[in-house]
Amino acid sequence: MDLELIKKIIKIVEKSEVSELSIQEGEFKLKISKNFYSPNNIPFQTKVEFPTETTQTVFEKSEVETIKSEAKEQFGNIHTIYSPIVGTFYRSPAPDAEPYIKVGDVVSPGTVLCIVEAMKLMNEIEADVSGKVIKILVDNESPVEYNQPLFEIELNK
């Protein structure tokens, strides 16, 4: 059923006394209903359901391995550190102090990366992997959301 035909059917239902219309053509289902739900007679609500098409691609085992290795080369070597809380991001322990880390620094599990202040509590965010810091994704003193990416670390090979 093409879009123009659906539009024509909707216009016919709009102008008629019919309050609901259902049409099924093979796997395609169309249900149009209008609900007069206010004293001012706000016209109607239209609902069109389209079938969901599922496509399954079958790959040979060697193709899957190739795709996995390419993805690992492109993305698998990068680990992202996320904010565990909502708060304010600080790169250093005090305004006049050096930042905990800089791009290019090597970190290991337990290395303090930053502080996220939440409700006047200073929460140290630590690395959970070993590697080299390749990106700091947040500016100093910026607000951060829960699960917001803060750092990207290139894992040691």
C-alpha positions as a Markdown table, in Angstrom:
| # | Residue | x | y | z |
|---|---|---|---|---|
| 1 | Met | 0.0 | 0.0 | 0.0 |
| 2 | Asp | 1.6 | 3.3 | -1.0 |
| 3 | Leu | 1.7 | 6.5 | 1.0 |
| 4 | Glu | -0.7 | 8.4 | -1.3 |
| 5 | Leu | -3.4 | 5.8 | -0.9 |
| 6 | Ile | -2.9 | 5.9 | 2.9 |
| 7 | Lys | -3.3 | 9.7 | 2.9 |
| 8 | Lys | -6.5 | 9.4 | 0.9 |
| 9 | Ile | -7.9 | 6.8 | 3.3 |
| 10 | Ile | -7.1 | 9.1 | 6.3 |
| 11 | Lys | -8.9 | 12.0 | 4.6 |
| 12 | Ile | -11.9 | 9.9 | 4.0 |
| 13 | Val | -12.0 | 8.7 | 7.6 |
| 14 | Glu | -11.5 | 12.3 | 8.8 |
| 15 | Lys | -14.6 | 13.5 | 6.9 |
| 16 | Ser | -16.8 | 10.5 | 7.7 |
| 17 | Glu | -18.8 | 9.4 | 10.7 |
| 18 | Val | -16.5 | 6.3 | 11.1 |
| 19 | Ser | -14.5 | 6.4 | 14.3 |
| 20 | Glu | -12.2 | 3.5 | 13.6 |
| 21 | Leu | -11.0 | 1.7 | 10.5 |
| 22 | Ser | -8.7 | -1.3 | 10.2 |
| 23 | Ile | -7.2 | -2.7 | 6.9 |
| 24 | Gln | -4.9 | -5.6 | 6.5 |
| 25 | Glu | -3.2 | -6.4 | 3.2 |
| 26 | Gly | -0.8 | -9.4 | 3.6 |
| 27 | Glu | 1.6 | -8.4 | 6.3 |
| 28 | Phe | 0.7 | -4.7 | 6.1 |
| 29 | Lys | -1.7 | -3.5 | 8.7 |
| 30 | Leu | -3.3 | -0.1 | 8.8 |
| 31 | Lys | -5.4 | 1.1 | 11.7 |
| 32 | Ile | -7.0 | 4.5 | 11.8 |
| 33 | Ser | -9.0 | 5.7 | 14.8 |
| 34 | Lys | -10.3 | 9.1 | 15.8 |
| 35 | Asn | -11.2 | 9.8 | 19.3 |
| 36 | Phe | -13.3 | 12.8 | 20.2 |
| 37 | Tyr | -12.0 | 13.3 | 23.7 |
| 38 | Ser | -12.6 | 16.9 | 24.5 |
| 39 | Pro | -15.6 | 19.2 | 24.9 |
| 40 | Asn | -14.2 | 21.4 | 22.2 |
| 41 | Asn | -14.1 | 18.4 | 19.8 |
| 42 | Ile | -10.4 | 18.3 | 19.1 |
| 43 | Pro | -10.6 | 16.3 | 16.0 |
| 44 | Phe | -8.9 | 12.9 | 16.1 |
| 45 | Gln | -5.9 | 10.9 | 16.5 |
| 46 | Thr | -4.5 | 8.8 | 13.6 |
| 47 | Lys | -2.4 | 5.8 | 14.0 |
| 48 | Val | -0.7 | 4.0 | 11.1 |
| 49 | Glu | 1.2 | 0.8 | 11.8 |
| 50 | Phe | 3.8 | -0.4 | 9.3 |
| 51 | Pro | 5.1 | -3.9 | 9.4 |
| 52 | Thr | 8.6 | -4.2 | 10.7 |
| 53 | Glu | 10.9 | -5.9 | 8.2 |
| 54 | Thr | 13.7 | -8.0 | 9.6 |
| 55 | Thr | 16.7 | -8.7 | 7.4 |
| 56 | Gln | 19.1 | -11.3 | 8.4 |
| 57 | Thr | 22.5 | -11.4 | 6.8 |
| 58 | Val | 24.4 | -14.6 | 6.9 |
| 59 | Phe | 28.2 | -14.4 | 7.0 |
| 60 | Glu | 30.8 | -17.1 | 6.6 |
| 61 | Lys | 32.9 | -17.7 | 9.7 |
| 62 | Ser | 35.9 | -16.2 | 8.0 |
| 63 | Glu | 34.0 | -13.0 | 7.2 |
| 64 | Val | 32.9 | -12.7 | 10.9 |
| 65 | Glu | 36.5 | -13.1 | 12.1 |
| 66 | Thr | 37.6 | -10.4 | 9.6 |
| 67 | Ile | 34.9 | -8.0 | 10.7 |
| 68 | Lys | 35.8 | -8.6 | 14.4 |
| 69 | Ser | 39.5 | -8.0 | 13.8 |
| 70 | Glu | 38.9 | -4.8 | 11.8 |
| 71 | Ala | 36.6 | -3.5 | 14.6 |
| 72 | Lys | 39.1 | -4.4 | 17.2 |
| 73 | Glu | 41.9 | -2.6 | 15.3 |
| 74 | Gln | 39.6 | 0.5 | 14.9 |
| 75 | Phe | 37.9 | 0.6 | 18.3 |
| 76 | Gly | 39.0 | -2.3 | 20.5 |
| 77 | Asn | 42.2 | -0.6 | 21.7 |
| 78 | Ile | 40.4 | 2.4 | 23.2 |
| 79 | His | 38.8 | 2.3 | 26.7 |
| 80 | Thr | 36.4 | 5.1 | 27.7 |
| 81 | Ile | 36.2 | 6.3 | 31.4 |
| 82 | Tyr | 32.6 | 7.5 | 32.2 |
| 83 | Ser | 31.4 | 9.7 | 35.0 |
| 84 | Pro | 29.8 | 7.6 | 37.8 |
| 85 | Ile | 27.9 | 10.6 | 39.1 |
| 86 | Val | 26.4 | 14.0 | 38.2 |
| 87 | Gly | 28.6 | 16.9 | 39.3 |
| 88 | Thr | 31.3 | 19.3 | 38.4 |
| 89 | Phe | 34.5 | 18.0 | 36.7 |
| 90 | Tyr | 37.9 | 19.2 | 38.0 |
| 91 | Arg | 41.2 | 18.2 | 36.4 |
| 92 | Ser | 43.3 | 19.1 | 39.5 |
| 93 | Pro | 42.9 | 18.8 | 43.3 |
| 94 | Ala | 43.0 | 22.6 | 43.8 |
| 95 | Pro | 42.7 | 25.6 | 41.4 |
| 96 | Asp | 46.4 | 26.4 | 41.6 |
| 97 | Ala | 47.6 | 22.8 | 41.4 |
| 98 | Glu | 48.8 | 20.8 | 38.4 |
| 99 | Pro | 46.2 | 18.5 | 36.7 |
| 100 | Tyr | 46.2 | 14.9 | 37.8 |
| 101 | Ile | 46.9 | 13.8 | 34.3 |
| 102 | Lys | 47.5 | 15.2 | 30.8 |
| 103 | Val | 47.1 | 13.8 | 27.3 |
| 104 | Gly | 50.0 | 11.4 | 26.7 |
| 105 | Asp | 50.3 | 10.3 | 30.3 |
| 106 | Val | 50.5 | 6.6 | 31.1 |
| 107 | Val | 48.0 | 5.4 | 33.8 |
| 108 | Ser | 47.4 | 2.2 | 35.6 |
| 109 | Pro | 44.4 | 0.9 | 37.6 |
| 110 | Gly | 44.0 | 3.2 | 40.7 |
| 111 | Thr | 45.6 | 6.3 | 39.1 |
| 112 | Val | 43.5 | 9.3 | 40.0 |
| 113 | Leu | 42.3 | 11.0 | 36.8 |
| 114 | Cys | 40.1 | 13.8 | 38.1 |
| 115 | Ile | 37.6 | 14.9 | 40.7 |
| 116 | Val | 33.9 | 15.1 | 40.2 |
| 117 | Glu | 32.3 | 17.3 | 42.9 |
| 118 | Ala | 28.7 | 16.4 | 43.8 |
| 119 | Met | 26.9 | 18.2 | 46.6 |
| 120 | Lys | 30.2 | 19.5 | 48.1 |
| 121 | Leu | 31.7 | 16.0 | 48.2 |
| 122 | Met | 34.9 | 15.6 | 46.1 |
| 123 | Asn | 34.9 | 12.2 | 44.4 |
| 124 | Glu | 38.2 | 11.0 | 42.9 |
| 125 | Ile | 37.7 | 9.2 | 39.6 |
| 126 | Glu | 40.4 | 6.5 | 39.1 |
| 127 | Ala | 41.6 | 4.6 | 36.1 |
| 128 | Asp | 40.4 | 1.0 | 35.8 |
| 129 | Val | 42.8 | 0.0 | 33.1 |
| 130 | Ser | 46.4 | 0.5 | 32.1 |
| 131 | Gly | 47.2 | 2.6 | 29.1 |
| 132 | Lys | 48.0 | 6.0 | 27.7 |
| 133 | Val | 45.5 | 8.9 | 28.0 |
| 134 | Ile | 44.7 | 10.0 | 24.4 |
| 135 | Lys | 41.7 | 12.3 | 25.0 |
| 136 | Ile | 40.3 | 14.4 | 27.8 |
| 137 | Leu | 36.7 | 14.9 | 26.8 |
| 138 | Val | 35.5 | 17.5 | 29.3 |
| 139 | Asp | 36.8 | 21.0 | 30.1 |
| 140 | Asn | 37.9 | 21.8 | 33.6 |
| 141 | Glu | 35.1 | 23.1 | 35.9 |
| 142 | Ser | 32.4 | 21.8 | 33.5 |
| 143 | Pro | 29.2 | 20.2 | 34.7 |
| 144 | Val | 29.0 | 16.4 | 33.9 |
| 145 | Glu | 26.1 | 14.0 | 33.7 |
| 146 | Tyr | 25.9 | 10.5 | 34.9 |
| 147 | Asn | 27.6 | 8.1 | 32.4 |
| 148 | Gln | 29.1 | 11.0 | 30.4 |
| 149 | Pro | 32.4 | 10.1 | 28.7 |
| 150 | Leu | 35.4 | 11.8 | 30.5 |
| 151 | Phe | 38.6 | 10.2 | 29.1 |
| 152 | Glu | 39.7 | 7.9 | 26.3 |
| 153 | Ile | 42.6 | 5.6 | 27.2 |
| 154 | Glu | 44.6 | 3.6 | 24.6 |
| 155 | Leu | 45.1 | 0.2 | 26.2 |
| 156 | Asn | 48.5 | -1.3 | 26.6 |
| 157 | Lys | 49.1 | -4.1 | 24.0 |
